[in-house]
Amino acid sequence: MQTTSEYFCAFCGEPNTTFVDISGGMQQSYVEDCQICCRPNILYIRVDEDTLDIEIDSDYEG
Ligand SMILES: [Zn+2]
């Protein structure tokens, strides 16, 4: 099950849309390059088990 969510780039602050595969777990983290500035963000994803709302924190890589 895949859904989309939004995060703000840790570098440039621009909003990015990302695909989240909920079947991958309620907590996930992976690196994704910003669609605006192409720099790598570490995304920390938390999925609410009841509502399936997604929260994403972004951090600098490295
Ligand atoms: Zn950026």
PDB file of the backbone (N, CA, C, O) and the ligand in Angstrom, with CONECT records:
HET     ZN  A 101       1
ATOM      1  N   MET A   1       0.859  -1.196   0.000  1.00  0.00           N
ATOM      2  CA  MET A   1       0.000   0.000   0.000  1.00  0.00           C
ATOM      3  C   MET A   1       0.884   1.232   0.000  1.00  0.00           C
ATOM      4  O   MET A   1       1.725   1.404   0.883  1.00  0.00           O
ATOM      5  N   GLN A   2       0.697   2.067  -0.969  1.00  0.00           N
ATOM      6  CA  GLN A   2       1.548   3.232  -1.126  1.00  0.00           C
ATOM      7  C   GLN A   2       0.698   4.492  -1.103  1.00  0.00           C
ATOM      8  O   GLN A   2      -0.400   4.539  -1.658  1.00  0.00           O
ATOM      9  N   THR A   3       1.234   5.501  -0.452  1.00  0.00           N
ATOM     10  CA  THR A   3       0.526   6.760  -0.406  1.00  0.00           C
ATOM     11  C   THR A   3       1.539   7.889  -0.532  1.00  0.00           C
ATOM     12  O   THR A   3       2.745   7.648  -0.489  1.00  0.00           O
ATOM     13  N   THR A   4       1.068   9.090  -0.683  1.00  0.00           N
ATOM     14  CA  THR A   4       1.993  10.203  -0.803  1.00  0.00           C
ATOM     15  C   THR A   4       1.917  11.080   0.432  1.00  0.00           C
ATOM     16  O   THR A   4       0.872  11.189   1.072  1.00  0.00           O
ATOM     17  N   SER A   5       3.025  11.692   0.752  1.00  0.00           N
ATOM     18  CA  SER A   5       3.052  12.645   1.836  1.00  0.00           C
ATOM     19  C   SER A   5       4.063  13.734   1.491  1.00  0.00           C
ATOM     20  O   SER A   5       4.799  13.634   0.509  1.00  0.00           O
ATOM     21  N   GLU A   6       4.082  14.766   2.312  1.00  0.00           N
ATOM     22  CA  GLU A   6       4.907  15.921   2.011  1.00  0.00           C
ATOM     23  C   GLU A   6       5.923  16.153   3.128  1.00  0.00           C
ATOM     24  O   GLU A   6       5.624  15.941   4.303  1.00  0.00           O
ATOM     25  N   TYR A   7       7.103  16.581   2.756  1.00  0.00           N
ATOM     26  CA  TYR A   7       8.091  17.003   3.752  1.00  0.00           C
ATOM     27  C   TYR A   7       8.777  18.256   3.240  1.00  0.00           C
ATOM     28  O   TYR A   7       8.718  18.582   2.054  1.00  0.00           O
ATOM     29  N   PHE A   8       9.422  18.945   4.155  1.00  0.00           N
ATOM     30  CA  PHE A   8      10.151  20.144   3.784  1.00  0.00           C
ATOM     31  C   PHE A   8      11.635  19.846   3.774  1.00  0.00           C
ATOM     32  O   PHE A   8      12.171  19.303   4.741  1.00  0.00           O
ATOM     33  N   CYS A   9      12.288  20.191   2.711  1.00  0.00           N
ATOM     34  CA  CYS A   9      13.716  19.944   2.553  1.00  0.00           C
ATOM     35  C   CYS A   9      14.498  20.589   3.694  1.00  0.00           C
ATOM     36  O   CYS A   9      14.262  21.745   4.046  1.00  0.00           O
ATOM     37  N   ALA A  10      15.453  19.814   4.278  1.00  0.00           N
ATOM     38  CA  ALA A  10      16.270  20.326   5.379  1.00  0.00           C
ATOM     39  C   ALA A  10      17.255  21.390   4.891  1.00  0.00           C
ATOM     40  O   ALA A  10      17.779  22.163   5.693  1.00  0.00           O
ATOM     41  N   PHE A  11      17.504  21.431   3.600  1.00  0.00           N
ATOM     42  CA  PHE A  11      18.476  22.368   3.047  1.00  0.00           C
ATOM     43  C   PHE A  11      17.816  23.651   2.559  1.00  0.00           C
ATOM     44  O   PHE A  11      18.191  24.747   2.976  1.00  0.00           O
ATOM     45  N   CYS A  12      16.832  23.511   1.675  1.00  0.00           N
ATOM     46  CA  CYS A  12      16.275  24.712   1.039  1.00  0.00           C
ATOM     47  C   CYS A  12      14.883  25.054   1.563  1.00  0.00           C
ATOM     48  O   CYS A  12      14.359  26.127   1.264  1.00  0.00           O
ATOM     49  N   GLY A  13      14.276  24.153   2.343  1.00  0.00           N
ATOM     50  CA  GLY A  13      12.990  24.463   2.948  1.00  0.00           C
ATOM     51  C   GLY A  13      11.794  24.325   2.026  1.00  0.00           C
ATOM     52  O   GLY A  13      10.666  24.624   2.416  1.00  0.00           O
ATOM     53  N   GLU A  14      12.036  23.874   0.803  1.00  0.00           N
ATOM     54  CA  GLU A  14      10.931  23.739  -0.144  1.00  0.00           C
ATOM     55  C   GLU A  14      10.148  22.446   0.126  1.00  0.00           C
ATOM     56  O   GLU A  14      10.731  21.438   0.527  1.00  0.00           O
ATOM     57  N   PRO A  15       8.837  22.479  -0.094  1.00  0.00           N
ATOM     58  CA  PRO A  15       8.052  21.258   0.088  1.00  0.00           C
ATOM     59  C   PRO A  15       8.320  20.248  -1.020  1.00  0.00           C
ATOM     60  O   PRO A  15       8.431  20.601  -2.194  1.00  0.00           O
ATOM     61  N   ASN A  16       8.422  18.994  -0.622  1.00  0.00           N
ATOM     62  CA  ASN A  16       8.609  17.882  -1.554  1.00  0.00           C
ATOM     63  C   ASN A  16       7.520  16.858  -1.312  1.00  0.00           C
ATOM     64  O   ASN A  16       7.085  16.668  -0.177  1.00  0.00           O
ATOM     65  N   THR A  17       7.083  16.206  -2.355  1.00  0.00           N
ATOM     66  CA  THR A  17       6.141  15.100  -2.216  1.00  0.00           C
ATOM     67  C   THR A  17       6.910  13.797  -2.358  1.00  0.00           C
ATOM     68  O   THR A  17       7.731  13.644  -3.263  1.00  0.00           O
ATOM     69  N   THR A  18       6.640  12.865  -1.465  1.00  0.00           N
ATOM     70  CA  THR A  18       7.318  11.577  -1.532  1.00  0.00           C
ATOM     71  C   THR A  18       6.301  10.456  -1.437  1.00  0.00           C
ATOM     72  O   THR A  18       5.224  10.625  -0.867  1.00  0.00           O
ATOM     73  N   PHE A  19       6.654   9.300  -2.005  1.00  0.00           N
ATOM     74  CA  PHE A  19       5.818   8.115  -1.879  1.00  0.00           C
ATOM     75  C   PHE A  19       6.226   7.364  -0.624  1.00  0.00           C
ATOM     76  O   PHE A  19       7.413   7.144  -0.384  1.00  0.00           O
ATOM     77  N   VAL A  20       5.256   6.974   0.169  1.00  0.00           N
ATOM     78  CA  VAL A  20       5.518   6.179   1.361  1.00  0.00           C
ATOM     79  C   VAL A  20       4.802   4.847   1.201  1.00  0.00           C
ATOM     80  O   VAL A  20       3.597   4.792   0.959  1.00  0.00           O
ATOM     81  N   ASP A  21       5.579   3.770   1.343  1.00  0.00           N
ATOM     82  CA  ASP A  21       5.010   2.428   1.297  1.00  0.00           C
ATOM     83  C   ASP A  21       4.667   2.018   2.725  1.00  0.00           C
ATOM     84  O   ASP A  21       5.552   1.655   3.499  1.00  0.00           O
ATOM     85  N   ILE A  22       3.391   2.075   3.070  1.00  0.00           N
ATOM     86  CA  ILE A  22       2.964   1.826   4.444  1.00  0.00           C
ATOM     87  C   ILE A  22       3.259   0.379   4.857  1.00  0.00           C
ATOM     88  O   ILE A  22       3.486   0.107   6.036  1.00  0.00           O
ATOM     89  N   SER A  23       3.258  -0.531   3.909  1.00  0.00           N
ATOM     90  CA  SER A  23       3.558  -1.928   4.243  1.00  0.00           C
ATOM     91  C   SER A  23       5.011  -2.109   4.665  1.00  0.00           C
ATOM     92  O   SER A  23       5.381  -3.167   5.175  1.00  0.00           O
ATOM     93  N   GLY A  24       5.838  -1.084   4.457  1.00  0.00           N
ATOM     94  CA  GLY A  24       7.232  -1.147   4.892  1.00  0.00           C
ATOM     95  C   GLY A  24       7.400  -0.944   6.380  1.00  0.00           C
ATOM     96  O   GLY A  24       8.502  -1.122   6.901  1.00  0.00           O
ATOM     97  N   GLY A  25       6.342  -0.579   7.078  1.00  0.00           N
ATOM     98  CA  GLY A  25       6.426  -0.445   8.526  1.00  0.00           C
ATOM     99  C   GLY A  25       5.889   0.887   8.994  1.00  0.00           C
ATOM    100  O   GLY A  25       5.716   1.827   8.217  1.00  0.00           O
ATOM    101  N   MET A  26       5.627   0.941  10.306  1.00  0.00           N
ATOM    102  CA  MET A  26       5.054   2.141  10.919  1.00  0.00           C
ATOM    103  C   MET A  26       6.118   3.213  11.152  1.00  0.00           C
ATOM    104  O   MET A  26       5.800   4.393  11.303  1.00  0.00           O
ATOM    105  N   GLN A  27       7.375   2.794  11.179  1.00  0.00           N
ATOM    106  CA  GLN A  27       8.479   3.749  11.278  1.00  0.00           C
ATOM    107  C   GLN A  27       9.508   3.380  10.241  1.00  0.00           C
ATOM    108  O   GLN A  27       9.957   2.236  10.173  1.00  0.00           O
ATOM    109  N   GLN A  28       9.878   4.340   9.441  1.00  0.00           N
ATOM    110  CA  GLN A  28      10.845   4.074   8.390  1.00  0.00           C
ATOM    111  C   GLN A  28      11.785   5.264   8.289  1.00  0.00           C
ATOM    112  O   GLN A  28      11.435   6.383   8.665  1.00  0.00           O
ATOM    113  N   SER A  29      12.965   5.012   7.785  1.00  0.00           N
ATOM    114  CA  SER A  29      13.832   6.132   7.432  1.00  0.00           C
ATOM    115  C   SER A  29      14.614   5.771   6.182  1.00  0.00           C
ATOM    116  O   SER A  29      15.079   4.643   6.015  1.00  0.00           O
ATOM    117  N   TYR A  30      14.743   6.741   5.325  1.00  0.00           N
ATOM    118  CA  TYR A  30      15.549   6.538   4.127  1.00  0.00           C
ATOM    119  C   TYR A  30      15.991   7.891   3.612  1.00  0.00           C
ATOM    120  O   TYR A  30      15.508   8.935   4.049  1.00  0.00           O
ATOM    121  N   VAL A  31      16.917   7.851   2.677  1.00  0.00           N
ATOM    122  CA  VAL A  31      17.471   9.079   2.123  1.00  0.00           C
ATOM    123  C   VAL A  31      16.803   9.363   0.787  1.00  0.00           C
ATOM    124  O   VAL A  31      16.643   8.472  -0.047  1.00  0.00           O
ATOM    125  N   GLU A  32      16.418  10.605   0.601  1.00  0.00           N
ATOM    126  CA  GLU A  32      15.835  11.000  -0.671  1.00  0.00           C
ATOM    127  C   GLU A  32      16.377  12.372  -1.067  1.00  0.00           C
ATOM    128  O   GLU A  32      16.482  13.273  -0.235  1.00  0.00           O
ATOM    129  N   ASP A  33      16.715  12.518  -2.332  1.00  0.00           N
ATOM    130  CA  ASP A  33      17.209  13.805  -2.805  1.00  0.00           C
ATOM    131  C   ASP A  33      16.051  14.770  -2.997  1.00  0.00           C
ATOM    132  O   ASP A  33      14.997  14.414  -3.524  1.00  0.00           O
ATOM    133  N   CYS A  34      16.277  16.001  -2.557  1.00  0.00           N
ATOM    134  CA  CYS A  34      15.274  17.052  -2.746  1.00  0.00           C
ATOM    135  C   CYS A  34      15.013  17.261  -4.226  1.00  0.00           C
ATOM    136  O   CYS A  34      15.939  17.291  -5.037  1.00  0.00           O
ATOM    137  N   GLN A  35      13.728  17.405  -4.570  1.00  0.00           N
ATOM    138  CA  GLN A  35      13.367  17.613  -5.970  1.00  0.00           C
ATOM    139  C   GLN A  35      13.720  19.025  -6.442  1.00  0.00           C
ATOM    140  O   GLN A  35      13.761  19.287  -7.644  1.00  0.00           O
ATOM    141  N   ILE A  36      13.974  19.930  -5.501  1.00  0.00           N
ATOM    142  CA  ILE A  36      14.283  21.316  -5.851  1.00  0.00           C
ATOM    143  C   ILE A  36      15.792  21.543  -5.932  1.00  0.00           C
ATOM    144  O   ILE A  36      16.300  22.021  -6.946  1.00  0.00           O
ATOM    145  N   CYS A  37      16.515  21.195  -4.843  1.00  0.00           N
ATOM    146  CA  CYS A  37      17.950  21.499  -4.790  1.00  0.00           C
ATOM    147  C   CYS A  37      18.822  20.256  -4.937  1.00  0.00           C
ATOM    148  O   CYS A  37      20.049  20.360  -4.963  1.00  0.00           O
ATOM    149  N   CYS A  38      18.198  19.077  -5.033  1.00  0.00           N
ATOM    150  CA  CYS A  38      18.895  17.809  -5.300  1.00  0.00           C
ATOM    151  C   CYS A  38      19.839  17.374  -4.181  1.00  0.00           C
ATOM    152  O   CYS A  38      20.658  16.478  -4.384  1.00  0.00           O
ATOM    153  N   ARG A  39      19.738  17.994  -3.000  1.00  0.00           N
ATOM    154  CA  ARG A  39      20.587  17.561  -1.898  1.00  0.00           C
ATOM    155  C   ARG A  39      19.875  16.481  -1.083  1.00  0.00           C
ATOM    156  O   ARG A  39      18.646  16.454  -1.013  1.00  0.00           O
ATOM    157  N   PRO A  40      20.678  15.572  -0.453  1.00  0.00           N
ATOM    158  CA  PRO A  40      20.072  14.410   0.201  1.00  0.00           C
ATOM    159  C   PRO A  40      19.483  14.720   1.581  1.00  0.00           C
ATOM    160  O   PRO A  40      20.169  15.235   2.464  1.00  0.00           O
ATOM    161  N   ASN A  41      18.236  14.403   1.737  1.00  0.00           N
ATOM    162  CA  ASN A  41      17.551  14.502   3.029  1.00  0.00           C
ATOM    163  C   ASN A  41      17.372  13.111   3.604  1.00  0.00           C
ATOM    164  O   ASN A  41      17.004  12.179   2.889  1.00  0.00           O
ATOM    165  N   ILE A  42      17.635  12.969   4.907  1.00  0.00           N
ATOM    166  CA  ILE A  42      17.231  11.752   5.592  1.00  0.00           C
ATOM    167  C   ILE A  42      15.799  11.958   6.044  1.00  0.00           C
ATOM    168  O   ILE A  42      15.498  12.921   6.750  1.00  0.00           O
ATOM    169  N   LEU A  43      14.924  11.065   5.644  1.00  0.00           N
ATOM    170  CA  LEU A  43      13.518  11.179   6.021  1.00  0.00           C
ATOM    171  C   LEU A  43      13.204  10.180   7.128  1.00  0.00           C
ATOM    172  O   LEU A  43      13.495   8.989   7.022  1.00  0.00           O
ATOM    173  N   TYR A  44      12.605  10.700   8.184  1.00  0.00           N
ATOM    174  CA  TYR A  44      12.136   9.848   9.277  1.00  0.00           C
ATOM    175  C   TYR A  44      10.618   9.852   9.201  1.00  0.00           C
ATOM    176  O   TYR A  44       9.971  10.879   9.406  1.00  0.00           O
ATOM    177  N   ILE A  45      10.066   8.689   8.904  1.00  0.00           N
ATOM    178  CA  ILE A  45       8.637   8.592   8.627  1.00  0.00           C
ATOM    179  C   ILE A  45       7.937   7.840   9.744  1.00  0.00           C
ATOM    180  O   ILE A  45       8.372   6.763  10.153  1.00  0.00           O
ATOM    181  N   ARG A  46       6.870   8.408  10.223  1.00  0.00           N
ATOM    182  CA  ARG A  46       6.054   7.744  11.234  1.00  0.00           C
ATOM    183  C   ARG A  46       4.623   7.653  10.712  1.00  0.00           C
ATOM    184  O   ARG A  46       4.047   8.644  10.265  1.00  0.00           O
ATOM    185  N   VAL A  47       4.064   6.455  10.776  1.00  0.00           N
ATOM    186  CA  VAL A  47       2.704   6.238  10.317  1.00  0.00           C
ATOM    187  C   VAL A  47       1.823   5.958  11.523  1.00  0.00           C
ATOM    188  O   VAL A  47       2.131   5.086  12.336  1.00  0.00           O
ATOM    189  N   ASP A  48       0.744   6.687  11.637  1.00  0.00           N
ATOM    190  CA  ASP A  48      -0.225   6.429  12.712  1.00  0.00           C
ATOM    191  C   ASP A  48      -1.007   5.161  12.382  1.00  0.00           C
ATOM    192  O   ASP A  48      -1.626   5.062  11.323  1.00  0.00           O
ATOM    193  N   GLU A  49      -0.973   4.192  13.298  1.00  0.00           N
ATOM    194  CA  GLU A  49      -1.582   2.894  13.010  1.00  0.00           C
ATOM    195  C   GLU A  49      -3.087   2.977  12.822  1.00  0.00           C
ATOM    196  O   GLU A  49      -3.656   2.191  12.065  1.00  0.00           O
ATOM    197  N   ASP A  50      -3.732   3.902  13.486  1.00  0.00           N
ATOM    198  CA  ASP A  50      -5.189   4.001  13.416  1.00  0.00           C
ATOM    199  C   ASP A  50      -5.658   4.811  12.215  1.00  0.00           C
ATOM    200  O   ASP A  50      -6.528   4.377  11.460  1.00  0.00           O
ATOM    201  N   THR A  51      -5.077   5.978  12.048  1.00  0.00           N
ATOM    202  CA  THR A  51      -5.565   6.875  11.009  1.00  0.00           C
ATOM    203  C   THR A  51      -4.758   6.794   9.728  1.00  0.00           C
ATOM    204  O   THR A  51      -5.167   7.310   8.688  1.00  0.00           O
ATOM    205  N   LEU A  52      -3.568   6.119   9.815  1.00  0.00           N
ATOM    206  CA  LEU A  52      -2.632   6.057   8.697  1.00  0.00           C
ATOM    207  C   LEU A  52      -2.152   7.443   8.258  1.00  0.00           C
ATOM    208  O   LEU A  52      -1.689   7.632   7.133  1.00  0.00           O
ATOM    209  N   ASP A  53      -2.275   8.404   9.175  1.00  0.00           N
ATOM    210  CA  ASP A  53      -1.659   9.697   8.910  1.00  0.00           C
ATOM    211  C   ASP A  53      -0.140   9.539   8.941  1.00  0.00           C
ATOM    212  O   ASP A  53       0.400   8.746   9.711  1.00  0.00           O
ATOM    213  N   ILE A  54       0.513  10.284   8.116  1.00  0.00           N
ATOM    214  CA  ILE A  54       1.967  10.167   8.004  1.00  0.00           C
ATOM    215  C   ILE A  54       2.614  11.479   8.443  1.00  0.00           C
ATOM    216  O   ILE A  54       2.204  12.571   8.048  1.00  0.00           O
ATOM    217  N   GLU A  55       3.639  11.325   9.272  1.00  0.00           N
ATOM    218  CA  GLU A  55       4.456  12.461   9.669  1.00  0.00           C
ATOM    219  C   GLU A  55       5.864  12.230   9.187  1.00  0.00           C
ATOM    220  O   GLU A  55       6.399  11.132   9.338  1.00  0.00           O
ATOM    221  N   ILE A  56       6.467  13.232   8.616  1.00  0.00           N
ATOM    222  CA  ILE A  56       7.834  13.092   8.133  1.00  0.00           C
ATOM    223  C   ILE A  56       8.700  14.205   8.712  1.00  0.00           C
ATOM    224  O   ILE A  56       8.375  15.387   8.607  1.00  0.00           O
ATOM    225  N   ASP A  57       9.802  13.801   9.320  1.00  0.00           N
ATOM    226  CA  ASP A  57      10.843  14.737   9.718  1.00  0.00           C
ATOM    227  C   ASP A  57      11.992  14.591   8.729  1.00  0.00           C
ATOM    228  O   ASP A  57      12.330  13.479   8.324  1.00  0.00           O
ATOM    229  N   SER A  58      12.580  15.692   8.349  1.00  0.00           N
ATOM    230  CA  SER A  58      13.732  15.619   7.440  1.00  0.00           C
ATOM    231  C   SER A  58      14.971  16.147   8.152  1.00  0.00           C
ATOM    232  O   SER A  58      14.898  17.038   8.998  1.00  0.00           O
ATOM    233  N   ASP A  59      16.114  15.566   7.778  1.00  0.00           N
ATOM    234  CA  ASP A  59      17.373  15.966   8.397  1.00  0.00           C
ATOM    235  C   ASP A  59      18.465  15.948   7.332  1.00  0.00           C
ATOM    236  O   ASP A  59      18.332  15.305   6.291  1.00  0.00           O
ATOM    237  N   TYR A  60      19.538  16.663   7.615  1.00  0.00           N
ATOM    238  CA  TYR A  60      20.662  16.675   6.685  1.00  0.00           C
ATOM    239  C   TYR A  60      21.332  15.318   6.669  1.00  0.00           C
ATOM    240  O   TYR A  60      21.424  14.650   7.699  1.00  0.00           O
ATOM    241  N   GLU A  61      21.794  14.915   5.515  1.00  0.00           N
ATOM    242  CA  GLU A  61      22.598  13.713   5.477  1.00  0.00           C
ATOM    243  C   GLU A  61      24.054  14.075   5.716  1.00  0.00           C
ATOM    244  O   GLU A  61      24.551  15.070   5.188  1.00  0.00           O
ATOM    245  N   GLY A  62      24.746  13.244   6.529  1.00  0.00           N
ATOM    246  CA  GLY A  62      26.176  13.449   6.720  1.00  0.00           C
ATOM    247  C   GLY A  62      26.507  14.345   7.885  1.00  0.00           C
ATOM    248  O   GLY A  62      27.681  14.598   8.154  1.00  0.00           O
TER     249      GLY A  62
HETATM  250 ZN    ZN A 101      16.023  21.272  -1.185  1.00  0.00          ZN2+
END
